[in-house]
Amino acid sequence: MSLPVYLDYNATTPVDPQVADAIQPYLHEHFGNPSSSHIYGQRAHEAVDKARQHVAALLGCQATEVIFTGCATEANNLAIRGVARALRDRGRHVITSAVEHPSVAWPFQRLKQDGWDVTVLPVDTHGRINPAELAAALREDTVLVSVMHANNEVGTIQPIDEIAALTRPRGIILHTDAAQSTGKIPVHVDELGVDVLSVAGHKFYTTKGVGALYVREGTPIEPLLVGAGHERGLRPGTENVPAIAGLGEAARLAAQRLATAEPRLRQLRDRLHQQLKKEIPGLVLNGHPEQRLPNTLSVSFPGISGRDLLEQCKEEVAASVGSACHEGDAVVSGVLGAMGVVTERAIGAVRLSVGVPTAEADIEQAARALVAAWRESSRT
């Protein structure tokens, strides 16, 4: 039996063959500890250095500003809690948005439990924050702002550069979760104006279990773990060399392909959207119509829950109703709720995300299957 068309690239991506090839030598031949002085350790250390350079090139920063982590969740926790720890004597007010991934939202909840004053900014109907509202929320004791670069559910891109124009003159640290945007659109730390930025490897064609955190030189931050001096002392523990080598190769490939991949992903996404709109009256787009990731299409199907729709066509389409991190929750997405989407529309939402391997034939098959499943539900 053939596998269904995969349209869940925002959840995770397959490992690129070139990335798999880059990982292989560090599983067997070059297996040394990067901290060892002999040839086995030197080869492993060289792989980590090379990967750091490739990630830095993708982000437009210095290699010394890249910290490898076990995932973007760890990177987000280190960014938020680490900066807060370092600045706890300067101020106790922090700001985030209402549409953050749980790996950002929950650390802020923890800070609140620890006595910090946390401001959660609302978003508009497209899922974007208003920089003017952020400006009004800034205080003398504000030390950290964290707003995601692009939303994992609806793809909306936030005006990070406008936010930076407000935080930088005040000396406020700006963090952005770029797990969904890195490798899909240009992510340059100086153009964005951020001080700290999180990356997830498995969102752009390397293995799960590896991420990175950009920390601008001079940014105050404390480690969450202690015990060794790895990664500038911010992430102690022997480096996962195979995974890091894979992340480096994935970053190299992303930088190489970005100019051609971005418009192609947008064309595939828009073609799928057009075919669905043509056949399904009342289909509604969720997220910003323009300021949105080129691969992401969140739409609400009328008269059916997104979960039931995907169940009906699961033999032909693999997608999700929202973030894979909480896909099993039988509740309306917090992101759509923050956007003011009414319950009926939110229940009918499906996230369809294309990727580099997606072919035009996949779009045709997926569109047919989704339309047929919706029509079948309308008859019952």
Residue pairs with C-beta under 8 A, 6 or more apart in sequence:
1 315
3 318
4 313
4 314
4 315
4 316
4 317
4 318
5 316
5 317
5 318
5 358
5 362
5 365
5 366
5 369
6 318
6 355
6 357
6 358
6 362
7 317
7 318
7 319
7 352
7 353
7 354
7 358
7 362
7 366
8 318
8 319
8 320
8 324
8 351
8 353
9 203
9 295
9 353
9 354
9 355
9 358
10 152
10 153
10 155
10 180
10 203
10 293
10 295
10 296
10 320
10 323
10 324
10 351
10 353
11 320
11 323
11 324
11 327
11 353
12 202
12 203
12 208
12 324
13 202
13 203
13 204
13 205
13 355
13 356
14 205
14 357
15 23
15 205
15 206
15 207
15 246
16 205
16 206
16 249
16 250
16 253
16 356
18 249
18 253
19 205
19 206
19 207
19 246
19 249
19 250
19 253
20 246
22 245
22 246
22 248
22 249
23 207
23 242
23 243
23 245
23 246
23 249
25 245
26 44
26 47
26 241
26 242
26 245
27 242
30 40
30 43
30 44
30 47
30 241
31 40
31 44
31 241
32 38
32 39
32 40
32 41
32 42
32 43
32 44
33 40
33 41
33 44
33 238
34 41
34 44
34 45
34 47
34 48
34 238
34 239
34 241
35 41
35 45
35 230
35 238
36 42
36 44
44 239
44 241
47 241
47 244
47 245
47 248
48 68
48 239
48 241
48 244
48 245
49 63
50 245
50 248
51 68
51 244
51 245
51 247
51 248
51 249
51 251
52 63
52 66
52 68
52 248
53 63
53 248
54 248
54 249
54 251
54 252
54 255
55 63
55 66
55 199
55 212
55 247
55 248
55 251
56 62
56 63
56 65
56 66
57 251
57 252
57 255
58 182
58 183
58 187
58 251
58 252
58 254
58 255
59 66
59 182
59 187
59 188
59 189
59 197
59 199
59 214
60 188
60 189
60 190
60 191
61 189
61 190
61 214
61 216
62 217
64 217
64 232
65 214
65 215
65 216
65 217
66 212
66 213
66 214
67 75
67 78
67 212
67 213
67 214
67 215
67 231
67 232
67 234
67 235
68 210
68 211
68 212
68 231
68 235
68 239
68 240
68 244
68 247
69 75
69 78
69 210
69 211
69 212
69 213
69 235
70 209
70 210
70 211
70 240
71 200
71 201
71 208
71 209
71 210
71 211
72 103
72 177
72 179
72 198
72 199
72 200
72 203
72 211
73 103
73 211
74 211
74 235
75 198
75 199
75 200
75 211
75 212
75 213
76 101
76 103
76 104
76 107
76 175
76 177
76 198
77 103
77 107
77 224
78 213
78 221
78 223
78 224
78 234
78 235
79 146
79 175
79 196
79 198
79 213
79 215
79 221
80 94
80 104
80 107
80 108
80 111
80 144
80 146
80 175
81 107
81 110
81 111
81 224
82 221
82 222
82 223
82 224
82 234
83 143
83 144
83 173
83 175
83 196
83 219
83 220
83 221
84 94
84 111
84 116
84 143
84 144
85 221
85 222
86 220
86 221
86 222
87 143
87 144
87 173
87 220
90 141
90 143
91 139
91 140
91 141
91 142
91 143
92 115
92 116
92 117
92 141
92 143
93 116
93 117
93 118
93 119
93 139
93 141
93 142
93 143
94 108
94 111
94 116
94 117
94 118
94 119
94 142
94 143
94 144
94 145
94 146
95 118
95 119
95 120
95 121
95 134
95 137
95 138
95 142
95 144
95 145
95 146
96 104
96 105
96 108
96 118
96 119
96 120
96 121
96 145
96 146
96 147
97 120
97 121
97 123
97 129
97 147
97 148
97 158
98 120
98 121
98 122
98 123
98 334
98 338
99 123
99 127
99 148
99 151
99 156
99 334
99 335
99 338
99 339
100 108
100 146
100 147
100 148
100 177
101 148
101 152
101 177
101 179
101 323
101 325
102 323
102 325
102 326
103 177
103 325
104 146
104 148
104 177
108 118
108 120
108 146
109 118
111 118
112 118
117 141
119 137
121 129
121 130
121 133
121 134
121 137
121 147
122 129
122 133
122 338
123 129
123 338
123 339
124 130
124 339
125 339
125 340
125 341
126 156
126 287
126 288
126 289
126 291
126 339
127 151
127 154
127 156
127 286
127 287
127 288
127 335
127 338
127 339
128 156
128 158
128 159
128 288
128 291
129 147
129 158
129 159
129 163
131 159
131 162
131 163
131 166
134 145
134 147
134 163
134 166
135 166
138 166
138 167
138 170
138 172
142 170
142 172
143 172
143 173
144 172
144 173
144 174
144 175
145 163
145 167
145 172
145 173
145 174
145 175
146 174
146 175
146 176
146 177
147 158
147 160
147 163
147 174
147 176
148 158
148 176
148 177
148 178
148 180
149 157
149 158
149 160
149 176
149 177
149 178
149 180
149 181
149 187
149 192
149 197
150 156
150 157
150 158
150 178
150 180
150 181
150 184
150 185
150 292
150 293
150 296
151 157
151 158
151 180
151 287
151 335
152 179
152 180
152 323
153 286
153 287
153 298
153 322
153 323
153 333
153 335
153 336
153 351
154 286
154 287
154 288
154 292
154 296
154 298
154 335
154 336
154 339
154 351
155 180
155 287
155 288
155 292
155 293
155 295
155 296
155 297
155 298
155 353
156 287
156 288
156 291
156 292
157 181
157 185
157 288
157 291
157 292
157 293
158 176
160 174
160 176
160 192
160 193
160 194
161 191
161 192
161 193
163 174
163 193
164 174
164 192
164 193
164 194
165 193
167 173
167 174
167 193
168 174
168 193
173 195
173 196
173 219
173 220
174 193
174 194
174 195
174 196
175 194
175 195
175 196
175 197
175 198
176 192
176 194
176 196
176 197
176 198
177 197
177 198
178 187
178 197
178 198
178 199
179 198
179 199
179 200
179 203
179 211
180 200
180 203
180 293
180 296
181 187
181 293
182 199
182 200
182 203
182 204
182 254
183 203
183 204
183 205
183 250
183 251
183 254
183 258
184 204
184 261
184 262
184 265
184 293
184 294
184 295
185 258
185 262
185 293
185 294
186 258
187 197
189 197
189 214
189 216
194 214
194 216
195 215
195 216
195 219
196 213
196 214
196 215
196 216
196 219
196 221
197 213
197 214
198 211
198 212
198 213
198 214
199 211
199 212
199 213
199 214
200 211
201 207
201 208
201 209
201 210
201 211
201 212
201 243
201 246
201 247
201 250
202 208
202 209
202 210
204 250
204 251
204 254
205 250
205 253
205 254
205 356
206 243
206 246
206 247
206 249
206 250
207 242
207 243
207 246
209 240
209 243
210 240
210 243
210 244
210 246
210 247
211 247
212 247
213 234
213 235
215 221
215 232
215 234
221 234
223 233
223 234
223 235
223 236
225 235
225 236
225 237
226 236
227 236
227 237
228 236
228 237
229 236
230 236
230 237
230 238
230 239
231 239
257 356
261 356
262 294
263 294
265 294
265 295
265 354
265 355
265 356
265 358
266 294
266 295
268 295
268 354
268 358
268 360
268 363
269 294
269 295
269 296
269 297
269 352
269 354
271 360
271 363
272 297
272 352
272 354
272 363
272 366
272 367
273 285
273 297
273 299
275 363
275 364
275 367
275 371
276 283
276 299
276 367
276 370
276 371
277 283
279 367
279 371
280 301
280 302
280 371
280 374
281 302
282 302
282 303
283 299
283 300
283 301
283 302
284 299
284 300
284 302
284 345
285 297
285 298
285 299
286 298
286 299
286 300
286 336
286 339
286 341
286 349
287 296
287 298
293 353
295 353
295 354
295 355
296 351
296 352
296 353
297 351
297 352
297 353
297 354
298 349
298 350
298 351
298 352
299 349
299 350
299 352
300 306
300 341
300 345
300 346
300 348
300 349
300 350
301 309
301 348
301 349
301 350
301 370
301 374
302 348
303 348
303 374
303 377
303 378
304 348
304 374
304 377
304 378
305 347
305 348
306 321
306 347
306 348
306 349
306 350
307 321
307 330
308 377
309 348
309 350
309 370
309 373
309 374
309 377
310 317
310 319
310 320
310 321
310 350
312 373
312 376
312 377
313 369
313 370
313 372
313 373
316 365
316 366
316 368
316 369
317 365
317 366
317 369
317 370
319 350
319 351
319 352
319 353
320 327
320 350
320 351
321 327
321 333
321 349
321 350
321 351
322 333
322 335
322 336
322 349
322 351
323 333
323 335
332 341
332 343
332 346
332 347
333 346
333 349
336 345
336 346
336 349
337 346
341 349
350 370
352 366
354 362
354 363
